[in-house]
Amino acid sequence: MKFELTEYLSKLPLAATKVWPEGVWDLEAFAHGSMSLIVFAPRGTDYQTTHKQDEIYIVHRGTGVLQVADERFPFVAGDALFVPANVSHRFVEFSDDLVTWAIFWGPEGGESPHGDGK
């Protein structure tokens, strides 16, 4: 299967919600079993909350900083960023052109209770 990023980006933003007052900037492109592929391209403020599954962001374009709990991770296009399940995170500084693929998978609570892959 193939997923064209431009197709999904053309559908964003979705309507604003109470949690995302500037519009919803993510869209599920594909789901299979426990895995889902999301296009995430926040604008303005990132209002994310924790997620029940492990997550990887693959940065397509843009730069910034991902805050994961008390740690900050600067990133550029081409980087991959991991966030364990149930850990607070959000993009706290990011360029206006940020576009990522986000991949969620595995059981609720994550595959490893420590988020270390072991």
TIDREN-259312 format. One record per residue: residue in three letters; x, y, z of N, C-alpha, C, O, CB in turn; residue number from 0. Coordinates in nm, 2 decimals. Atoms other than C-alpha are relative to their C-alpha. Glycine has a CB too. Layout:
// TIDREN-259312
("ALA", (X, Y, Z), (X, Y, Z), (X, Y, Z), (X, Y, Z), (X, Y, Z), NUM)
...
END
This chain:
// TIDREN-259312
("MET", (0.08, -0.12, 0.00), (0.00, 0.00, 0.00), (0.09, 0.12, 0.00), (0.20, 0.12, 0.04), (-0.10, 0.00, 0.12), 0)
("LYS", (-0.07, -0.13, 0.01), (0.10, 0.36, -0.06), (-0.09, 0.11, 0.06), (-0.21, 0.11, 0.05), (0.04, 0.03, -0.14), 1)
("PHE", (0.07, -0.11, -0.06), (0.01, 0.67, 0.14), (0.06, 0.13, -0.04), (0.18, 0.15, -0.01), (0.00, -0.02, 0.16), 2)
("GLU", (-0.06, -0.13, 0.05), (0.06, 1.01, -0.02), (-0.03, 0.11, 0.09), (-0.14, 0.14, 0.12), (-0.07, 0.03, -0.14), 3)
("LEU", (0.01, -0.11, -0.10), (0.13, 1.28, 0.23), (-0.08, 0.12, -0.05), (-0.16, 0.17, 0.03), (0.14, 0.04, 0.04), 4)
("THR", (0.08, -0.12, 0.05), (-0.01, 1.56, 0.01), (-0.15, -0.02, 0.01), (-0.22, 0.08, 0.03), (0.05, 0.03, -0.14), 5)
("GLU", (0.15, 0.03, -0.01), (-0.35, 1.39, 0.00), (-0.05, 0.03, 0.14), (-0.16, 0.09, 0.15), (-0.03, -0.15, -0.04), 6)
("TYR", (0.05, -0.02, -0.14), (-0.38, 1.39, 0.38), (0.02, 0.14, 0.05), (-0.07, 0.19, 0.12), (0.07, -0.10, 0.09), 7)
("LEU", (-0.02, -0.14, -0.04), (-0.23, 1.73, 0.43), (-0.11, 0.09, -0.06), (-0.15, 0.19, 0.00), (0.13, 0.05, -0.05), 8)
("SER", (0.10, -0.09, 0.06), (-0.49, 1.88, 0.19), (-0.13, -0.01, 0.08), (-0.22, 0.08, 0.06), (-0.03, -0.05, -0.14), 9)
("LYS", (0.12, 0.01, -0.08), (-0.76, 1.76, 0.44), (0.01, 0.07, 0.14), (-0.09, 0.07, 0.21), (-0.04, -0.14, 0.02), 10)
("LEU", (-0.03, -0.07, -0.13), (-0.61, 1.95, 0.74), (-0.01, 0.15, -0.02), (0.02, 0.20, -0.12), (0.13, -0.04, 0.05), 11)
("PRO", (0.04, 0.06, -0.13), (-0.71, 2.11, 0.96), (-0.14, -0.05, -0.01), (-0.22, -0.01, -0.09), (0.02, 0.11, 0.10), 12)
("LEU", (0.14, 0.04, -0.02), (-1.02, 1.93, 1.07), (-0.06, 0.11, 0.09), (0.01, 0.20, 0.13), (0.00, -0.14, 0.07), 13)
("ALA", (0.07, -0.10, -0.08), (-1.28, 2.13, 1.26), (0.06, 0.02, 0.14), (0.11, -0.08, 0.20), (-0.15, -0.03, 0.01), 14)
("ALA", (-0.05, -0.03, -0.14), (-1.18, 2.30, 1.59), (-0.09, -0.08, 0.10), (-0.20, -0.11, 0.07), (-0.01, 0.15, 0.03), 15)
("THR", (0.06, 0.07, -0.11), (-1.27, 2.12, 1.91), (0.03, 0.07, 0.13), (0.11, 0.17, 0.13), (0.04, -0.15, 0.01), 16)
("LYS", (-0.03, -0.06, -0.13), (-1.27, 2.21, 2.28), (0.15, -0.02, 0.03), (0.21, 0.08, 0.08), (-0.09, -0.07, 0.10), 17)
("VAL", (-0.14, 0.03, -0.03), (-0.93, 2.05, 2.31), (0.10, 0.07, -0.10), (0.20, 0.11, -0.06), (0.03, -0.15, 0.00), 18)
("TRP", (-0.08, -0.06, 0.10), (-0.79, 2.18, 1.98), (-0.08, 0.12, -0.06), (-0.14, 0.11, -0.17), (0.03, -0.10, -0.12), 19)
("PRO", (0.08, -0.11, 0.05), (-0.95, 2.53, 1.94), (0.05, 0.07, -0.13), (-0.02, 0.15, -0.19), (0.01, 0.11, 0.11), 20)
("GLU", (-0.06, -0.05, 0.13), (-0.72, 2.62, 1.64), (-0.02, -0.10, -0.11), (0.04, -0.08, -0.22), (0.14, 0.04, 0.02), 21)
("GLY", (0.02, 0.11, 0.10), (-0.84, 2.31, 1.45), (0.08, -0.12, 0.03), (0.19, -0.11, 0.10), (0.04, 0.06, -0.14), 22)
("VAL", (-0.07, 0.13, -0.02), (-0.73, 1.95, 1.46), (0.09, -0.02, -0.11), (0.05, -0.02, -0.23), (-0.10, -0.12, 0.02), 23)
("TRP", (-0.10, 0.01, 0.10), (-0.41, 1.89, 1.28), (0.06, -0.14, -0.01), (0.18, -0.15, -0.04), (0.12, 0.10, 0.04), 24)
("ASP", (-0.04, 0.14, 0.03), (-0.39, 1.51, 1.27), (-0.11, -0.07, -0.07), (-0.23, -0.04, -0.05), (0.04, -0.07, 0.13), 25)
("LEU", (0.10, 0.08, 0.07), (-0.56, 1.26, 1.05), (0.06, -0.14, -0.02), (0.17, -0.16, -0.06), (-0.02, 0.07, -0.14), 26)
("GLU", (-0.05, 0.14, 0.01), (-0.54, 0.88, 1.05), (0.00, -0.03, -0.15), (-0.10, -0.02, -0.22), (-0.09, -0.09, 0.08), 27)
("ALA", (-0.02, 0.04, 0.14), (-0.41, 0.76, 0.71), (-0.03, -0.15, -0.02), (-0.07, -0.19, -0.12), (0.13, 0.04, -0.05), 28)
("PHE", (0.01, 0.14, 0.02), (-0.42, 0.39, 0.78), (0.00, -0.06, 0.14), (0.06, -0.01, 0.24), (0.12, -0.06, -0.08), 29)
("ALA", (0.00, 0.07, -0.12), (-0.49, 0.14, 1.06), (0.01, -0.15, -0.04), (-0.06, -0.19, -0.14), (-0.12, 0.03, 0.09), 30)
("HIS", (-0.01, 0.14, 0.03), (-0.40, -0.23, 1.07), (0.04, -0.07, 0.14), (0.14, -0.04, 0.19), (0.11, -0.04, -0.11), 31)
("GLY", (-0.03, 0.06, -0.13), (-0.43, -0.44, 1.39), (0.01, 0.11, 0.11), (-0.07, 0.20, 0.11), (0.12, -0.09, 0.00), 32)
("SER", (-0.02, -0.11, -0.11), (-0.29, -0.23, 1.68), (0.07, 0.12, -0.05), (0.09, 0.22, 0.02), (0.08, -0.07, 0.11), 33)
("MET", (-0.08, -0.10, 0.06), (-0.09, -0.01, 1.44), (-0.09, 0.11, -0.07), (-0.19, 0.07, -0.14), (0.10, -0.05, -0.09), 34)
("SER", (0.06, -0.11, 0.08), (-0.21, 0.33, 1.31), (0.10, 0.10, -0.04), (0.20, 0.13, 0.03), (-0.12, 0.07, 0.08), 35)
("LEU", (-0.09, -0.10, 0.06), (-0.04, 0.58, 1.08), (-0.08, 0.13, -0.01), (-0.19, 0.13, -0.06), (0.04, -0.05, -0.14), 36)
("ILE", (0.07, -0.13, -0.01), (-0.13, 0.94, 1.14), (0.09, 0.11, -0.06), (0.21, 0.10, -0.05), (-0.02, 0.04, 0.15), 37)
("VAL", (-0.07, -0.12, 0.05), (-0.03, 1.26, 0.96), (-0.02, 0.10, 0.11), (-0.14, 0.13, 0.15), (-0.05, 0.05, -0.14), 38)
("PHE", (0.01, -0.10, -0.10), (0.04, 1.52, 1.23), (0.08, 0.12, -0.04), (0.20, 0.11, -0.06), (0.05, -0.06, 0.14), 39)
("ALA", (-0.07, -0.13, 0.05), (0.12, 1.88, 1.13), (-0.06, 0.12, 0.08), (-0.13, 0.20, 0.03), (-0.03, 0.02, -0.15), 40)
("PRO", (0.06, -0.11, -0.09), (0.04, 2.11, 1.43), (0.03, 0.14, -0.05), (0.14, 0.16, -0.11), (0.04, -0.02, 0.14), 41)
("ARG", (-0.02, -0.14, 0.03), (0.00, 2.48, 1.38), (-0.03, 0.08, 0.12), (-0.13, 0.04, 0.19), (-0.08, 0.05, -0.13), 42)
("GLY", (0.03, -0.08, -0.12), (0.01, 2.74, 1.65), (0.05, -0.07, 0.13), (0.17, -0.07, 0.15), (-0.15, 0.03, 0.01), 43)
("THR", (-0.03, 0.07, -0.12), (0.00, 2.54, 1.97), (-0.03, -0.15, -0.01), (-0.13, -0.19, -0.07), (-0.07, 0.06, 0.12), 44)
("ASP", (0.03, 0.15, 0.00), (0.03, 2.16, 2.02), (-0.07, -0.03, 0.13), (-0.01, -0.02, 0.24), (0.14, -0.08, -0.01), 45)
("TYR", (0.09, 0.03, -0.11), (-0.25, 2.06, 2.25), (0.00, -0.15, 0.04), (-0.10, -0.19, 0.10), (-0.14, 0.05, -0.02), 46)
("GLN", (0.01, 0.14, -0.02), (-0.16, 1.69, 2.27), (-0.01, -0.04, 0.15), (0.03, 0.03, 0.23), (0.13, -0.07, -0.06), 47)
("THR", (0.00, 0.07, -0.13), (-0.23, 1.47, 2.57), (0.08, -0.13, -0.01), (0.12, -0.16, -0.12), (-0.15, -0.02, 0.05), 48)
("THR", (-0.07, 0.13, 0.00), (-0.08, 1.14, 2.66), (-0.07, -0.10, -0.09), (-0.19, -0.08, -0.12), (0.02, -0.06, 0.14), 49)
("HIS", (0.06, 0.11, 0.08), (-0.14, 0.83, 2.44), (0.02, -0.13, 0.07), (0.11, -0.15, 0.14), (0.06, 0.00, -0.14), 50)
("LYS", (0.00, 0.13, -0.07), (-0.22, 0.48, 2.55), (0.10, -0.10, -0.07), (0.13, -0.20, -0.01), (-0.13, -0.06, -0.01), 51)
("GLN", (-0.10, 0.09, 0.07), (0.03, 0.32, 2.29), (0.13, 0.07, -0.01), (0.14, 0.20, 0.00), (-0.06, -0.04, -0.13), 52)
("ASP", (-0.13, -0.06, 0.04), (0.39, 0.37, 2.21), (-0.01, 0.07, -0.13), (-0.10, 0.04, -0.21), (0.11, -0.11, -0.01), 53)
("GLU", (0.01, -0.09, 0.12), (0.45, 0.63, 1.94), (0.14, 0.03, -0.05), (0.23, 0.06, 0.02), (-0.08, 0.12, 0.03), 54)
("ILE", (-0.12, -0.05, 0.06), (0.72, 0.72, 1.69), (-0.05, 0.11, -0.10), (-0.14, 0.09, -0.18), (0.08, -0.11, -0.08), 55)
("TYR", (0.02, -0.11, 0.10), (0.72, 1.05, 1.50), (0.12, -0.01, -0.10), (0.23, -0.03, -0.06), (0.00, 0.14, 0.07), 56)
("ILE", (-0.10, -0.01, 0.10), (0.91, 1.06, 1.17), (-0.02, 0.14, -0.06), (-0.12, 0.16, -0.12), (-0.01, -0.12, -0.11), 57)
("VAL", (0.01, -0.14, 0.04), (0.98, 1.42, 1.08), (0.02, 0.01, -0.15), (0.13, -0.02, -0.20), (0.10, 0.09, 0.08), 58)
("HIS", (-0.01, -0.02, 0.14), (0.91, 1.49, 0.72), (0.06, 0.14, -0.04), (0.15, 0.15, -0.12), (-0.14, -0.01, -0.07), 59)
("ARG", (-0.06, -0.13, 0.02), (0.98, 1.86, 0.73), (-0.02, 0.09, 0.13), (-0.11, 0.06, 0.21), (-0.06, 0.08, -0.13), 60)
("GLY", (0.01, -0.08, -0.11), (1.03, 2.13, 0.98), (0.11, -0.02, 0.11), (0.19, -0.12, 0.09), (-0.13, -0.01, 0.07), 61)
("THR", (-0.10, 0.01, -0.11), (1.24, 2.18, 1.30), (-0.07, 0.04, 0.12), (-0.18, 0.09, 0.12), (0.12, 0.10, -0.03), 62)
("GLY", (0.05, -0.04, -0.12), (1.18, 2.23, 1.66), (0.05, -0.08, 0.12), (0.16, -0.14, 0.12), (-0.15, -0.02, 0.00), 63)
("VAL", (-0.03, 0.07, -0.12), (1.18, 2.07, 2.01), (-0.12, -0.08, 0.04), (-0.23, -0.02, 0.05), (0.05, 0.10, 0.11), 64)
("LEU", (0.10, 0.09, -0.06), (0.98, 1.78, 2.14), (0.02, -0.01, 0.15), (0.13, -0.05, 0.19), (-0.01, -0.14, -0.07), 65)
("GLN", (-0.01, 0.01, -0.14), (0.92, 1.80, 2.51), (-0.07, -0.14, 0.04), (-0.18, -0.16, 0.01), (-0.07, 0.12, 0.08), 66)
("VAL", (0.05, 0.13, -0.05), (0.88, 1.44, 2.66), (0.03, 0.00, 0.15), (0.15, -0.01, 0.19), (0.07, -0.12, -0.08), 67)
("ALA", (-0.01, -0.02, -0.14), (0.81, 1.46, 3.03), (0.09, 0.12, 0.03), (0.06, 0.23, 0.00), (0.06, -0.14, 0.07), 68)
("ASP", (-0.09, -0.11, -0.03), (1.11, 1.67, 3.16), (0.11, 0.01, -0.09), (0.20, 0.09, -0.07), (0.05, -0.02, 0.14), 69)
("GLU", (-0.11, 0.00, 0.10), (1.34, 1.61, 2.86), (-0.05, 0.08, -0.12), (-0.16, 0.07, -0.17), (0.05, -0.14, -0.03), 70)
("ARG", (0.02, -0.08, 0.13), (1.37, 1.83, 2.55), (0.09, -0.06, -0.11), (0.21, -0.09, -0.09), (0.03, 0.15, 0.02), 71)
("PHE", (-0.07, 0.06, 0.12), (1.47, 1.68, 2.21), (-0.01, 0.09, -0.12), (-0.12, 0.09, -0.19), (-0.06, -0.14, -0.02), 72)
("PRO", (0.00, -0.08, 0.13), (1.56, 1.92, 1.93), (0.00, -0.10, -0.11), (0.06, -0.21, -0.11), (0.13, 0.09, 0.00), 73)
("PHE", (0.01, 0.08, 0.12), (1.49, 1.78, 1.59), (0.00, 0.08, -0.13), (-0.03, 0.20, -0.13), (-0.13, -0.09, 0.01), 74)
("VAL", (0.00, -0.05, 0.13), (1.52, 1.84, 1.22), (-0.07, -0.10, -0.09), (-0.09, -0.21, -0.05), (0.14, 0.04, -0.05), 75)
("ALA", (0.06, 0.09, 0.09), (1.36, 1.69, 0.91), (0.09, -0.12, -0.02), (0.21, -0.11, -0.02), (-0.02, 0.07, -0.14), 76)
("GLY", (-0.07, 0.13, 0.01), (1.46, 1.32, 0.88), (0.02, -0.07, 0.13), (0.05, -0.19, 0.13), (0.13, 0.03, -0.06), 77)
("ASP", (-0.01, 0.06, -0.13), (1.47, 1.26, 1.25), (-0.12, -0.09, 0.03), (-0.23, -0.06, -0.02), (0.03, 0.10, 0.11), 78)
("ALA", (0.10, 0.08, -0.06), (1.27, 1.00, 1.43), (0.00, 0.02, 0.15), (0.11, 0.02, 0.21), (0.01, -0.16, -0.04), 79)
("LEU", (0.01, -0.03, -0.14), (1.14, 1.06, 1.78), (-0.10, -0.10, 0.07), (-0.20, -0.13, 0.01), (-0.06, 0.14, 0.03), 80)
("PHE", (0.08, 0.11, -0.07), (1.01, 0.79, 2.03), (-0.06, 0.06, 0.12), (0.00, 0.13, 0.20), (0.08, -0.12, 0.03), 81)
("VAL", (0.07, -0.04, -0.12), (0.75, 0.86, 2.30), (-0.07, -0.13, 0.05), (-0.16, -0.19, -0.01), (-0.11, 0.11, -0.03), 82)
("PRO", (0.07, 0.11, -0.06), (0.65, 0.58, 2.54), (-0.14, 0.02, 0.03), (-0.18, 0.14, 0.05), (0.08, -0.05, 0.12), 83)
("ALA", (0.14, -0.01, -0.04), (0.29, 0.51, 2.61), (-0.02, 0.07, 0.14), (0.07, 0.06, 0.23), (-0.07, -0.14, 0.01), 84)
("ASN", (0.04, -0.07, -0.12), (0.13, 0.73, 2.88), (0.10, 0.10, 0.06), (0.10, 0.13, 0.18), (-0.02, -0.11, 0.11), 85)
("VAL", (-0.10, -0.10, -0.04), (0.41, 0.98, 2.89), (-0.04, 0.14, -0.06), (-0.07, 0.14, -0.18), (0.15, -0.04, -0.04), 86)
("SER", (0.03, -0.13, 0.04), (0.33, 1.35, 2.87), (0.10, 0.05, -0.11), (0.22, 0.04, -0.09), (-0.01, 0.10, 0.12), 87)
("HIS", (-0.09, -0.05, 0.10), (0.47, 1.51, 2.55), (-0.08, 0.10, -0.09), (-0.20, 0.10, -0.10), (0.05, -0.11, -0.09), 88)
("ARG", (0.05, -0.09, 0.10), (0.42, 1.79, 2.30), (0.11, 0.07, -0.07), (0.22, 0.08, -0.01), (-0.10, 0.10, 0.07), 89)
("PHE", (-0.10, -0.09, 0.06), (0.60, 2.00, 2.05), (-0.01, 0.14, 0.06), (-0.12, 0.20, 0.05), (-0.03, 0.00, -0.16), 90)
("VAL", (0.00, -0.13, -0.07), (0.69, 2.31, 2.24), (0.05, 0.12, -0.08), (0.02, 0.23, -0.06), (0.07, -0.01, 0.14), 91)
("GLU", (-0.06, -0.09, 0.09), (0.89, 2.49, 1.98), (0.00, -0.07, -0.14), (0.07, -0.17, -0.15), (0.14, 0.06, 0.05), 92)
("PHE", (-0.01, 0.06, 0.13), (0.84, 2.42, 1.61), (-0.03, 0.10, -0.11), (-0.10, 0.20, -0.09), (-0.10, -0.12, -0.01), 93)
("SER", (0.02, -0.09, 0.12), (0.85, 2.58, 1.27), (-0.14, -0.01, -0.05), (-0.21, -0.11, -0.03), (0.11, -0.03, -0.11), 94)
("ASP", (0.13, 0.00, 0.06), (0.54, 2.67, 1.08), (-0.03, -0.10, -0.10), (-0.14, -0.12, -0.14), (-0.03, 0.14, -0.06), 95)
("ASP", (0.02, 0.10, 0.10), (0.60, 2.40, 0.83), (0.01, -0.14, 0.05), (0.03, -0.23, -0.03), (0.10, 0.02, -0.11), 96)
("LEU", (-0.02, 0.14, -0.06), (0.62, 2.10, 1.07), (-0.10, -0.10, -0.06), (-0.22, -0.07, -0.05), (0.00, 0.01, 0.15), 97)
("VAL", (0.08, 0.11, 0.04), (0.49, 1.78, 0.92), (0.07, -0.13, 0.04), (0.18, -0.15, 0.02), (-0.02, 0.00, -0.16), 98)
("THR", (-0.05, 0.13, -0.04), (0.53, 1.44, 1.07), (-0.09, -0.11, -0.03), (-0.21, -0.09, -0.05), (0.03, 0.00, 0.15), 99)
("TRP", (0.08, 0.12, -0.01), (0.41, 1.09, 1.03), (0.01, -0.05, 0.14), (0.12, -0.05, 0.20), (0.05, -0.12, -0.10), 100)
("ALA", (0.00, 0.06, -0.13), (0.31, 0.94, 1.37), (-0.05, -0.14, -0.01), (-0.15, -0.17, -0.07), (-0.08, 0.09, 0.10), 101)
("ILE", (0.03, 0.14, 0.00), (0.30, 0.57, 1.42), (-0.03, -0.05, 0.14), (0.06, -0.04, 0.23), (0.11, -0.09, -0.07), 102)
("PHE", (0.03, 0.06, -0.13), (0.12, 0.41, 1.71), (-0.01, -0.15, -0.02), (-0.06, -0.19, -0.12), (-0.14, 0.06, 0.06), 103)
("TRP", (0.01, 0.15, 0.00), (0.14, 0.04, 1.79), (0.00, -0.06, 0.13), (0.04, 0.00, 0.23), (0.11, -0.06, -0.09), 104)
("GLY", (-0.02, 0.08, -0.12), (0.12, -0.23, 2.05), (-0.12, 0.01, 0.10), (-0.21, 0.08, 0.07), (0.12, 0.04, 0.07), 105)
("PRO", (0.10, 0.01, -0.10), (-0.08, -0.29, 2.36), (-0.02, 0.14, 0.07), (0.08, 0.22, 0.08), (0.02, -0.11, 0.10), 106)
("GLU", (0.02, -0.12, -0.08), (-0.23, -0.01, 2.58), (0.11, -0.02, 0.11), (0.13, -0.12, 0.17), (-0.14, 0.01, 0.06), 107)
("GLY", (-0.11, 0.00, -0.10), (0.05, 0.08, 2.82), (0.14, -0.02, -0.06), (0.24, 0.00, 0.02), (-0.03, -0.11, 0.10), 108)
("GLY", (-0.13, 0.01, 0.07), (0.32, 0.02, 2.57), (0.06, -0.14, 0.01), (0.01, -0.23, 0.08), (0.10, 0.09, 0.06), 109)
("GLU", (-0.06, 0.13, 0.01), (0.54, -0.28, 2.49), (0.10, -0.02, 0.12), (0.12, -0.14, 0.16), (0.07, -0.02, -0.13), 110)
("SER", (-0.09, 0.01, -0.11), (0.79, -0.20, 2.77), (-0.04, 0.10, 0.11), (-0.05, 0.21, 0.08), (0.15, 0.02, -0.05), 111)
("PRO", (0.04, -0.10, -0.11), (0.70, -0.05, 3.11), (0.09, 0.11, 0.02), (0.06, 0.21, 0.08), (-0.03, -0.08, 0.12), 112)
("HIS", (-0.10, -0.11, -0.03), (1.02, 0.15, 3.11), (0.02, 0.08, -0.12), (0.10, 0.18, -0.12), (0.13, -0.07, 0.05), 113)
("GLY", (-0.02, -0.07, 0.12), (1.00, 0.27, 2.75), (0.14, -0.01, -0.05), (0.19, 0.08, -0.13), (-0.03, 0.15, 0.02), 114)
("ASP", (-0.14, 0.02, 0.05), (1.36, 0.14, 2.69), (0.01, -0.11, -0.10), (0.13, -0.14, -0.14), (0.08, -0.03, 0.12), 115)
("GLY", (-0.01, 0.10, 0.11), (1.27, -0.13, 2.44), (0.04, -0.13, 0.05), (0.06, -0.23, -0.03), (0.09, 0.05, -0.10), 116)
("LYS", (-0.04, 0.13, -0.06), (1.37, -0.41, 2.68), (-0.11, -0.07, 0.07), (-0.09, -0.18, 0.12), (0.12, 0.02, 0.10), 117)
END
